[in-house]
Amino acid sequence: MMKAFERHLEALASLEKDAFREKVQERWGRKLPKGLVEELSDFIVRLPRVERRVFHLWTWLQDDSQLKKAGSHFLTYMYQPDDFIPETEKSGLFGYIDDAYIAALFYEHMIDEIRHQKSRRLTQSDTELYRRAVRFKRKAGAVIPEEAIRIKLLIADLYESREEAARQLFSQAMPA
């Protein structure tokens, strides 16, 4: 299933480069920095790999970890089509930018917690993916600032184990 998802994202990135660029430009509102569109697109295409790594790292976390509890909601969210920016035929690759943002955010938090726990040794590829996730999160947050704020607030609520946040995460009417 993840391989099929990866092929789907690769096809969208390949076939809809101009449409993705236009949506980023529309949201950015000014001249696009060199390489921005390619960096965003590249990370979105890596989303299935990031998800797999998040799941793997999630199993390392201590059971009483707030992040582990919130992570279970994240893993379910990734399969919700009705989210902050819905994945539709019209939205194309851009419809996955919020999913990639959440994945980058969770990945960053997981790496930080694993480092804090000193429970596992991270790989070089984890360190590189961490750098990419931080860059992506910063740049995607500038492209989807309103959604990024709502996502951060929602995830903060999940960390606090607020059940209403979990219900909002999976409702079709996302919080405004």
N, C-alpha and C positions, 0 to 999 in steps of 0.2 A: 504494500500500500504506500509506504513512504517513497519507494522508487518511482511509483506512478506519479505521486505528488511532485517529486523532484523534476520528472520529465515534463509535467504540466507547467511548472513555473519556468523551466528553461524555454519551453515553447512560447509562453507568453512574453518572456524577456526578448526572445529573438524576433517574434512576429510583430510585437507591439511597441517597439522602441520609441517611435515618434509619439504615440498616444501616451505612453508613460512620461516622456519628457514634457509633453503639453500639460499633463495633470500636475506634475511637479512645478512647472513654471507658473501655472495658474495659482497654486498655493503659495509659492515662494514670493511672487509679486514683483520681483526685480530681476536684474540680470543673474543668471545662474552661475555659480562658481564652477570653474573648470573641474570636471570629474565628479561632480555631485551626483548627477543622474546615474552614472555608471556605478558609483560606490553604493548607492541605495539599491539599485537593481541587483547588483552582485550579492549583497547581503540577503535580499529577499529570496533570491534563487537558492541560497544556502539554508533557507529556513528549515527544510526537513532535516538537514544535518545538525543544525542547532537544536532542534526539538529532540532528536535522538540523544544528543549530548546532555541536554537538560535532564532528560529522563534518567540517563545513566548516573549523572551527578546527584540527582534527587534521591536515588537509592542509597547514596553515601551519607546523607544528612542524618543526624540523630533524630529519633522518632519524636522527641518533644520539641523539635525545632519549629518555630512559627513559620519559617520559610518552607519547611516540608509540608506543613498543613496548607499553606497558601499555594504551594506548587501543585498539589493535587487538583485544585481548581484551574490552575493555568493549563495543565495537561488536558483537561476536559474542554476548556475554552477554545483551544486550538482547532477543535472540530466543529465549532459553531459558525455557520455561514452568516448569521445575522449578528453582526458585532458593530464596532465603532465605524468602520468603513466596510460595508458588506462586499463580499466577493461575488460580483455579478459579471455577466458577459460584458456589460458596458464599462465596468470599472477596471477590468483586466488586471494587470500586474499590480496596479496602484491599490487595488482592493486588499492586498496582502501587507501593505506597509504598516498597518496597526498591529497585525499579528507578529510581524518581524520586530516591531518596537517592543511588544510585550515579551517576546522571546529573548531579545537582547537585554531587557531589564531584568528578567528572571535569571538569565545566565550570569549577568554581572553580580547580582545579589548572591547567587549560589557560590560563585568563585570567591567572593568576599567572605562568605560564611565558612567555607571550607578552609580558607587561609586562616581565619580567626580561630577555628576549632583545631587547626593543625592536625586534622585527622587523616588526611591523605596528601600524598605528593601529587601535585598537578603536572601534567605533561607540557611540553613545549607548545604543542598544538592548542592546549587549553589557554596558555598565556597569549598566544597569537589571536585566537578567537576572542578572548577577553578584550584585547585592544580594538579589534574590529567592532565588537558589540558596543563598546563605549563610544567609538566614533560614529557608528551608525545611529545609536540612540540620540546623540547630540544633534546630528544632521537631520534625522527623521523628525525629531522633536521640533526643529525649526520649520519643517514643511507641514507638519500636522500639529501645531501648537495647542489648539483647543483639545483635541483628542488626547494628546500626550499628557496634559494636565489631568484630564478626567481619568485616564488610565492609571497615573501615579496615585491619585486619590483613592481610586478603587482598590488598588493593590495594597495601599497602606491600610485600608479597612480590612482587607483579607488577612494581613499580618496580625491585625488586632482580633482576628476571629469573629468579626461582625458578620453574622449570618445574612443580614440584609444585603451586604456587598456580594456575597456568593449568589444570591437570588438575582441581583441586578446584572451580574456578570453573564448569567445564562438566560435572561429575559430578552425578548425580541425588542423591547423598548429600552434601549440603552439609556443610562442616566444623562441628563442634559447638564 
